[in-house]
Amino acid sequence: MPALYSMMMHRAALLLACCACAVAQTAAVEGVVVNRTTGLPMAGVHVVFLGSSASGDQQPYGAISDRKGHFSIVSLPAGTYTASGEARGFFCVPPDSKGPVRLVLLKAGQQIADIRIEMVPEATISGRVFDDNGDPVQANVHTDVEFNRNLYAGRWGFDNSDERGEFHLTLAPGKYYLVAEPSGRVMNAVPEVRTDGTVAATYGKTYYPGATSKPKAVLVEATAGAELTGIDIHLARTALGGSIGGTVNGVAEGDGYTMVVLQQVEGTEGIGSTTSTSAAPEGHFLFANLAPGAYRLLALHRGDKAKLFSQPVDVDLEGSDVSGVNLALAPGGDVNGKLELAGGAGTEKLSVSLMLKPYDYFGDAATPAEVDAAGAFHISGIAPGHYRARVTPLAENAYLKSVRLDDAETSEDDLDLSRATPRTSLKIVVSRNGAQITGKLLDQDGEPLGATPAMVVLAADGKDVDLQRSLKVVDDGTYRFQAIRPGKYRLLAFDAAQVGWGDEFAESVRKLTAAAELIEIKEGDRKVQDLKLTVKEDADAKAAQ
């Protein structure tokens, strides 16, 4: 009996030890929910701690505040969480100057007892939308938020005005630009013919109270718990209804069909809306009901035996219609290539592909070419444009060491094949000895980051970071870059939740990267370098020096 009792107690002790170990690996939080306007505690608020990982999975943990505003959540895995509160008629407010959301970093076994969740009563803005005759208009009304690092979660409001033109926005307190966008305009719709001398009224995006652009708009301030009424927006007429027309030349009669594509250009490389139309048998085409702006036109002919392409033509539509655009079809370009493997030929079967950038306007990428035993390849049917060159499959640390187009050194990411001919040559040298860098991620105290999601950047140019190629998301506390081309790079790690989203995120990453220290990487390097998370405020201070 004593032996049996001793064995049972031993097993119980082991079980308790295991349970204690498991509990020690989780964290706990507690705190209070208050009304920021009154300072009083709030009961019945749904408190949510939302964790995330590199895989995109999000696990919420929740609690309801009691009569004293107190809440408690236990057994949270270590990691970074966004903390928020939910209550009808209220918005959750992040701490001052701490970014757009409340972030809480939890380590294994940690217990935090002073979390303060602040709520603020919602504000409302109401008004009507009118045309220039004073008639009500149905439109989409939304906010265009003035940039502010202390945005409230859920601050952006929107509504559709009804048949009386009335709209009602519910949103967090703050200053806003209000925008009304009437519905019903269809790009490339057949324009209405009028013989009585009148002109159809067309209205575009209008800022309160009746401006066509943000610099001429008036900010509207919404106060916590109050309703702001009488915010009427008077739509401004715009030059919608412009047209672009021309002719496609080189169409073979009765052979396939010809398509003309129109893309709205935004910035140096961005493409906005895209529409297309079929060219008439004699080659004529017309795009109508267009807003002013920059456009790019291209033509494609798909025949039974061949594809024909036009050069892209850029057009500015400002003030008057554009006619007489000429799109001349010609066979796709050809490239004769040579692929060399530094250090001798390998046994792998390789192929070379060209990826059109920044716009793939037809969805007809040139067929990848297989490389023969002598390293030669040939690609035909190339639409005019700029391309990225890719070699597949590449060994683990292999990279494109050099790319030469017609004997001129160029970038693998910017091959100008606008006028490729059968005499165009492309030489690619692949090295199997790319560099590699690995390491652990550390928090601001120098402790291992563990399972906390983070982002790591390795970029040669801090002012022009290719987020797709230079950015890694990790959630296991380690990072690894391989197949690195020799050169000088900036290397850093940061918590993505502290730098915002969308355009703000991309700009913040560039600023963080530009402030990081340069490191030199040589061919074949196998570097090990631990990284401490970069704090945005520190990077901003360094950039200001």
ABEGO torsion letter per residue (X at the ends): XAAAAAAAAAAAAAAAAAAAAAAAABBBBBEBBBBAAAGBBBBGBBBBBBBBBAAGBBBBBBBBBBAAGBBBBBGBBBEBBBBBBBBBGBBBBBBBGAEABBBBBBBBGBBBAABBBBBBBBBBBBBBBBBAAGBBBBBBBBBBBBBBAABBBGABBBBBBBAAGBBBBBBBBEBBBBBBBBBGBBBGBBBBBBAAGBBBBBBBBBBOAABABAAABBBBBBBBGBBBBGBBBBBBBBABGBBBBEBBBGBBBGBEBBBBBBBBBBEAABBBBBBBBBBBAAGBBBBBGBBBEBBBBBBBBBBAABBBBBBBBBBBBBGBBBBGBBBBBBBBBBBBBBBBBBGEBBABBBBBBBBBOABBAAGBBBBBBBBBAAGBBBBBGBBBEBBBBBBOBBBAABBBABBBBGGBBBBAABBBAABBBAABBBBBBBBAABBBBBEBBBBAAGBBAEABBBBBBBBABAABBBAAAABBBBAAGBBBBBGBBBEBBBBBBBBAAAAEBEAAAAAAAAAAAAABBBBBBBBGBBBBBBBBBBBAAAAAAAAAX
